[in-house]
Amino acid sequence: MKKLIILAAIAAVGAVLGFMLSFQALPSAYAADGCYLCSSDSSADQCKYHGSDTFDQRKKCEAAGCKVTGTASCSTAANVKVIDPN
């Protein structure tokens, strides 16, 4: 009976710690960066933006030669050209 109580207490403490750790802030390197997809007649396949998807971020990518068609996570493939206007 004591083993069962101890095992339940350990499981409860583990669950509480896991729950608390899940609310830690993300490092800034992972926070809200992404890429705009560029149309096929653009100078690149994707254009990286930093921070939030804003009108100013889109304009920077358009000035760098990307005709924005949507958003996505940035590709790491060797055959995808990603520009960073920032």
C-alpha positions as CSV (number, residue, x, y, z in Angstrom):
1,M,0.0,0.0,0.0
2,K,2.9,2.4,0.8
3,K,4.5,1.7,-2.5
4,L,1.3,2.6,-4.3
5,I,0.9,5.9,-2.5
6,I,4.6,6.8,-3.1
7,L,4.2,5.9,-6.8
8,A,1.1,8.0,-7.1
9,A,2.8,10.9,-5.4
10,I,5.8,10.7,-7.7
11,A,3.5,10.6,-10.8
12,A,1.5,13.6,-9.5
13,V,4.7,15.7,-8.9
14,G,6.0,14.7,-12.4
15,A,2.7,15.8,-14.0
16,V,2.7,19.1,-12.2
17,L,6.3,19.8,-13.2
18,G,5.6,18.9,-16.8
19,F,2.6,21.2,-16.9
20,M,4.6,24.1,-15.4
21,L,7.5,23.6,-17.8
22,S,5.2,23.6,-20.8
23,F,4.6,27.4,-20.2
24,Q,8.2,28.5,-20.6
25,A,8.7,31.3,-23.1
26,L,10.2,30.3,-26.5
27,P,13.6,31.7,-27.3
28,S,13.4,34.7,-29.6
29,A,15.1,32.7,-32.4
30,Y,11.9,30.6,-32.6
31,A,9.3,33.3,-32.0
32,A,7.1,34.2,-35.0
33,D,9.7,34.1,-37.8
34,G,8.7,32.7,-41.1
35,C,8.8,33.0,-44.8
36,Y,6.6,34.4,-47.5
37,L,6.1,32.3,-50.6
38,C,7.2,34.0,-53.8
39,S,5.5,33.6,-57.1
40,S,7.3,31.7,-59.9
41,D,8.3,34.9,-61.7
42,S,10.0,36.3,-58.6
43,S,13.8,36.4,-58.0
44,A,13.5,33.8,-55.1
45,D,11.3,31.0,-53.9
46,Q,10.8,32.4,-50.4
47,C,11.5,35.6,-48.5
48,K,12.3,35.5,-44.7
49,Y,10.5,37.8,-42.3
50,H,11.4,38.5,-38.7
51,G,8.7,39.0,-36.0
52,S,5.1,39.2,-37.0
53,D,3.6,39.1,-40.5
54,T,3.1,42.8,-41.1
55,F,2.5,45.1,-44.0
56,D,6.0,46.5,-43.6
57,Q,7.6,43.1,-43.6
58,R,5.7,42.2,-46.9
59,K,6.8,45.5,-48.5
60,K,10.5,44.7,-47.6
61,C,10.2,41.4,-49.4
62,E,8.4,42.9,-52.4
63,A,11.2,45.5,-52.6
64,A,13.8,42.6,-52.6
65,G,12.1,41.0,-55.6
66,C,9.5,38.7,-54.1
67,K,5.9,38.8,-55.3
68,V,4.2,37.5,-52.1
69,T,1.7,34.7,-52.6
70,G,1.4,33.4,-49.0
71,T,3.2,32.4,-45.9
72,A,5.0,29.2,-44.8
73,S,7.8,28.0,-42.6
74,C,11.2,28.6,-44.1
75,S,12.7,25.8,-46.2
76,T,16.1,24.4,-45.5
77,A,16.3,22.5,-48.8
78,A,19.3,23.2,-51.0
79,N,17.2,23.8,-54.1
80,V,15.0,26.6,-52.5
81,K,16.3,30.1,-52.8
82,V,15.5,32.1,-49.6
83,I,16.2,35.8,-49.4
84,D,16.4,37.9,-46.3
85,P,15.9,41.6,-46.8
86,N,16.4,42.5,-43.2
